[in-house]
């Protein structure tokens, strides 16, 4: 005769258990997405200073406690949004550079400029929030982070060779500054056709920095994009 074995009821697994994690992380991702989407809309429409945590709470439907738990505060929400946008722009640039690299006439210059053009058009596509992030309307503590991003951008330019040694620091700084100026200009444009003219104009200027002699001979830069 076999005796019935009474199995103890399996204890519920909390947040640190496997089942707890499988339900916890999706909720976290959903919460973060709701907060970032709300912040994006509010920052774009009102600017950083005129948007409060309570505004984000009301728009996202996420409690203030959850926002502080997931991010830490309004500055951290802004920073997370800036990092997300940076990734979007970088991905657009990388895709364009990869396509350009497959061309028969590809060179380091054409590959870099294709990526730069795509970067500018990506900033235009996301202009409503990008103008806040790269301009002066963001939080005061965000300026050092912008400088750090520009420094990384400069380092990405330093190794560029155009049939010559790598670009010197002075040229790398000029390229970085010109691209930043182009982005500041292009996010103010509402028409895609005009935005493309702005991007084309600044790309011509960049080519002059890379290879002045041939660029001036083959593609003399316009005095303005207008």
LONUMI-494582 format. One record per atom (N, C-alpha, C, O): y, x, z; residue in one letter. Coordinates in steps of 0.05 Angstrom, whole numbers, plus 5000, padded with zeros to 4 digits. Each point is the difference from the previous one (the first is absolute). Example, Ala and Ser with C-alpha at 12.3 -4.5 7.8 and 13.67 -1.06 7.14 Angstrom:
% residues 2
488652645156A 502449825000A 502450185000A 500050215013A 502149724973S 502450165001S 502249855014S 502250105004S 
***
This chain:
% residues 226
497650175000X 502449835000X 502450185000X 500350185016X 501449764966X 502550164999X 502249865015X 500349764999X 501150405016X 502249885015X 502550014984X 500550184984X 501249625020X 502649994986X 501850225012X 500350025024X 500850134958X 501850215009X 502849884999X 501049924978X 500350085044X 502749895001X 502050224993X 500450185016X 500849794961X 502050214991X 502749935013X 500949785000X 500250435012X 502749965011X 502049944978X 499750114978X 502249725028X 502049934980X 501650254992X 500950155018X 499449904956X 501450244991X 502949975008X 501449814994X 499650395019X 502849995009X 501950014976X 499550124980X 502749745023X 502050004978X 501150284998X 500550145020X 500049954956X 501150274995X 503049974999X 501049854984X 500450305032X 502949995001X 501350164978X 498750094981X 503949965021X 501550144979X 499050284994X 500450104978X 498250035042X 499150274995X 497250004987X 499150214991X 499649565008X 497349994988X 500249964970X 502149964988X 495550064999X 500049984971X 501049734990X 501649994981X 497449805031X 500949744991X 503049955006X 501449884985X 499450235038X 502949985006X 501750144980X 502149894993X 497150344998X 501650154980X 500049854973X 502150004987X 495749885006X 499949884974X 501949764997X 500949934979X 499749945044X 501949784999X 502850095008X 502049884993X 498250345023X 502650095009X 501750124978X 502349934997X 496550254987X 501550144980X 501149824978X 502350034992X 496149784997X 501249824980X 502449855011X 502049964986X 497849965040X 502349865012X 502450185001X 502349924994X 497350335013X 502150195001X 501350044973X 502550014998X 495850024982X 501150044973X 501649764990X 502150034988X 496949735019X 501449764992X 502749985015X 502049924988X 497950155037X 502549995016X 502050204989X 502449934996X 496850314999X 501850204989X 501149924973X 502450044995X 495949844988X 501049914974X 502149795003X 502050004985X 497549815033X 502049785004X 502650115010X 502249914991X 497750295027X 502550125011X 501550154978X 502449974997X 496150194988X 501350164979X 501249834978X 502250064990X 496449735002X 501149824980X 502549865010X 502049974985X 498049945040X 502349875011X 502350205002X 502349934993X 497250315017X 502150205003X 501150084973X 502450044997X 495949984983X 501050074973X 502049794990X 502150074990X 497249685013X 501849784992X 502750015015X 502149984989X 497650055038X 502449995017X 501850244996X 502449974997X 496450275002X 501650244996X 501449994972X 502350094998X 496349814982X 501149984973X 502449815000X 502050064987X 497849725027X 502149794999X 502350065019X 502349944993X 497150175031X 502050025020X 500750295007X 502150055013X 496250144979X 500450285009X 498650045026X 499149825013X 500850444995X 498550075024X 501549905025X 498749885017X 503850184985X 501549945025X 500249705005X 500049925023X 500149924956X 500349715004X 497349865002X 499949755000X 498050405002X 497349885004X 499050085028X 500050235008X 499249575007X 499050055027X 497049965001X 498749894982X 500150215040X 497149955004X 499449705001X 498049924989X 503849935023X 499649715001X 499949884972X 498649814995X 503150294987X 500049914973X 497250054987X 498949834986X 500050415019X 497450074989X 497949825012X 498149924986X 502150025040X 498149825013X 500149734987X 497949894994X 504450005002X 500349734989X 498949994971X 498749804993X 501950404992X 499250004971X 497050064997X 498749884983X 500250305033X 497250084997X 498149825014X 497749984993X 503249895029X 498249835016X 498450175019X 498149905012X 502550364990X 498650185018X 501650035026X 502550024999X 496249985024X 501450015025X 501450275004X 499250204988X 502949805028X 501450255005X 498250205013X 500350244995X 497949675023X 498150195012X 498250134980X 499550245003X 499649614978X 498250124979X 501550204983X 498950204992X 503749745002X 501550194984X 500450265015X 499750224988X 501049765037X 500350255016X 497350155003X 500050245000X 497949615002X 497350125003X 499250144974X 499050225000X 501549654977X 499150114975X 501950224989X 499050194987X 503649795019X 501950194989X 501550165020X 500250244998X 500949625022X 501650145021X 502949915001X 501350035020X 499749854958X 502849905000X 501049984972X 498550044980X 504049885017X 501249954974X 500150264983X 499449994976X 501350235036X 500250264985X 497250074989X 499850094977X 498149875039X 497350064991X 499149824977X 498650084982X 502349665019X 499449824978X 501350104975X 498850004979X 503750085024X 501550104977X 498750254988X 499850034976X 499450155042X 498750254992X 497349944985X 499550134980X 499049685031X 497449934987X 500649894972X 498550054981X 503549795016X 500749884975X 501050224980X 499250004977X 502350195033X 500950224984X 497750174990X 499950084977X 498249975041X 497650164992X 498449854979X 498950124981X 500949625022X 498549844980X 501350014973X 498750044980X 504049935019X 501550024975X 499750274988X 499850034975X 500350185041X 499750274991X 497450044986X 499850134979X 498149755032X 497350014988X 499949864973X 498750094982X 502749685016X 500149854975X 501350174978X 499050014978X 503350115029X 501550164980X 498450254992X 499950074977X 498850055043X 498450244994X 497649944982X 499350154982X 499549625023X 497749914983X 500949954971X 498650084982X 503649795015X 501149954973X 500650264986X 499350034976X 501850165038X 500650264989X 497550154992X 499850124978X 498249875039X 497550144995X 498549894976X 498950154984X 501249585013X 498649884977X 501450094974X 498650064980X 504049945020X 501550074975X 499550304994X 499750074977X 500350105043X 499650284996X 497250054989X 499650174983X 498449685027X 497350034990X 499849924971X 498650144984X 502749645009X 500049924971X 501350224983X 499050064979X 503350045030X 501450214985X 498350254997X 500250134979X 498349935041X 498350254999X 497949984979X 499050214990X 500349555002X 497949964979X 501150034972X 498450004981X 504250025016X 501150024973X 499650294989X 499950195015X 499849824958X 499550264987X 502350205005X 499550245003X 502949664998X 502350175003X 500950025029X 502350085005X 495949865013X 500850005029X 500850285009X 498950204992X 503249805025X 500950255012X 500749935029X 500349775006X 500050435011X 500849945028X 502649835001X 500249825017X 501650244965X 502649855000X 499649714992X 501049825014X 497550134964X 499649724992X 498449845020X 500549775004X 497650365009X 498449875021X 501849925023X 499949785010X 501750425000X 501749955022X 502149784994X 500449825016X 500850204960X 502049804993X 498949724996X 501349805006X 496250184985X 498849744997X 499649885028X 500549765004X 498650415015X 499849905028X 502649925012X 500249805014X 501950364980X 502749945011X 501049744989X 501349855014X 498350114960X 501049754988X 498649765012X 501249795006X 496150234998X 498549785012X 500949955029X 500249785009X 500450445005X 501149985028X 502649845000X 500349825016X 501550244966X 502549864999X 499649704993X 501349835012X 497050114969X 499549724993X 498649855022X 500449765003X 498050385013X 498849885023X 502149935021X 499849795013X 502150394992X 502149945019X 501649764991X 500949845016X 499550144957X 501549774990X 498449745005X 501149805008X 496350214986X 498349765004X 500149915029X 499949755005X 500250435013X 500049935029X 502950045011X 500350075023X 501749884960X 502750075007X 501249865024X 501650125015X 497549634990X 501349855022X 499550145027X 501849995017X 495950124987X 499550145025X 500450304998X 500850135019X 498849984957X 500350294997X 502950085004X 500650225011X 501349614981X 502950075003X 500750025030X 501850155007X 496849705010X 500550025029X 498750265011X 501250135016X 496549934974X 498550235011X 501350274991X 500150185017X 500849844958X 501050264991X 503150025003X 501150214997X 500149565010X 502950005003X 500950055029X 498550125015X 503949784991X 501150055027X 499849755018X 501349995021X 497249814970X 499949755016X 497650005020X 499749805014X 498850414986X 497750015019X 500850085028X 502450045005X 495749995012X 500650085028X 501150295001X 499350174984X 502349885037X 501350265002X 497950225003X 500350224990X 497549735025X 498050205004X 498250054976X 498250175001X 502349694977X 498350034977X 501050234981X 498550094983X 503950005021X 501150214982X 498350265000X 499550104978X 499650005045X 498350244999X 497549954984X 499050194987X 499949575014X 497549954985X 500650004970X 498450094984X 504049815008X 500750014972X 500350294991X 499150074978X 502150105039X 500350284993X 497350134997X 499650174983X 498549765035X 497350114999X 498749924974X 498650164987X 501749595004X 498849914975X 501250154976X 498550084982X 504149965018X 501250164979X 499150284999X 499650124979X 499950005045X 499050275002X 497250024988X 499350194986X 499049615019X 497349994989X 500249984969X 498550124986X 503449715005X 500449974972X 500850264987X 499150074978X 502650085036X 500950264989X 497650204998X 499850144980X 498549865040X 497750185000X 498249934977X 498750184988X 501149565005X 498449924977X 501150104974X 498650024980X 504050045019X 501350104976X 499950304997X 500050104978X 499850045045X 500250294999X 497950144984X 500550214988X 497149685011X 497850134985X 500049934971X 498350104985X 503649755005X 500149914972X 500750244982X 501950145005X 496549904975X 500550224981X 500549884972X 498549824992X 503450294995X 500649904973X 499750244981X 501950084986X 495850055014X 499650244984X 501550245012X 500350204986X 500649775038X 501550215014X 499050015028X 498249855007X 502850325010X 499350005029X 500749735013X 501649854988X 497350095035X 500749755014X 503049965003X 501550205002X 499349554999X 502849955004X 501150125025X 498749995021X 503650144978X 501250115025X 500949775018X 500249774992X 500250305034X 500949805019X 502449854991X 500149755004X 501850384985X 502549874992X 499549784980X 501249785002X 497050274979X 499449804979X 498349785013X 500449764993X 497850315024X 498349795013X 501849815017X 499649765000X 502450365014X 501849835015X 501649824981X 500549765006X 500450354971X 501549854981X 498449774989X 501049774997X 496450284996X 498349794990X 499649785020X 500249764994X 499350325031X 499649805022X 502549835004X 499949765002X 502450384999X 502549855004X 500649814977X 501149785004X 498350314971X 500649834977X 498249765000X 500949784994X 496550255013X 498249775001X 500949815022X 499849754997X 501150355026X 500949835021X 502549844991X 500349765006X 501550384981X 502449874989X 499349784980X 501249795000X 496850274983X 499149814981X 498849755013X 500549784992X 497950275029X 498849775014X 502249835013X 499949755000X 502150375012X 502249855013X 501549844979X 500949775006X 499350334970X 501449864978X 498349774990X 501049784995X 496450275000X 498349814986X 499449755017X 499649794989X 500450245038X 499449775017X 502349805001X 499749785010X 502750304979X 502349824999X 500049834975X 501649824997X 496650254984X 499949864974X 498149765002X 497850035011X 503049754978X 498349765001X 498449954974X 498049865000X 502950274978X 498749954974X 498150234993X 500750235002X 496849714990X 498050204995X 500950194977X 499550245001X 501649644979X 500950164977X 502150215008X 499950234991X 501949685026X 502150195009X 498750215019X 500750234999X 497449685017X 498650195018X 498650224984X 500150235007X 498749694971X 498750204983X 502050204988X 499450234998X 502949674995X 502150184989X 500950205021X 500450234995X 499849675030X 500750185022X 497950215003X 500650245003X 496849684998X 497850195003X 500050204977X 499750245005X 500649674971X 500050184976X 502250205002X 499650244994X 502749675014X 502450185002X 499550225020X 500550244995X 498449695029X 499550215020X 497750184993X 500050245007X 498049664978X 497850174991X 501050204980X 499250235000X 502749694983X 501350194981X 501450225016X 499950244992X 501549695029X 501350205016X 498050195014X 500550245001X 497349655008X 497950175012X 498950204980X 499550235006X 500149684969X 499050184980X 501950234995X 499250234995X 503449725007X 502050214998X 499750215022X 500550244996X 498749675028X 499650195022X 497550174995X 499950235006X 498049644982X 497550154996X 500250204978X 499250235002X 502049684975X 500050174976X 502749964986X 500149854980X 502150265030X 502649944990X 500450044970X 501149834986X 497950395003X 500550064972X 498849794981X 501449894984X 496050065019X 498749824982X 500849715006X 500349844981X 500250095044X 500849735006X 502749934988X 500449784989X 501550405013X 502649954990X 500049994969X 501649864988X 496650295000X 499850004971X 498649754990X 500949884980X 496950045033X 498449774990X 501049735010X 500049814986X 500850195040X 500849745012X 502650045016X 500050015025X 502350024961X 502550035015X 500449765019X 499949774991X 500650285034X 500349775019X 502449834994X 502150114993X 497749635011X 502249824997X 502050055023X 499250105021X 503349834975X 501950035021X 499649805022X 500850045023X 497849744971X 499549805020X 497749824990X 499450004976X 499449855042X 497849824992X 501149734991X 498549844989X 504150125014X 501249744993X 499949964969X 500949804990X 
***
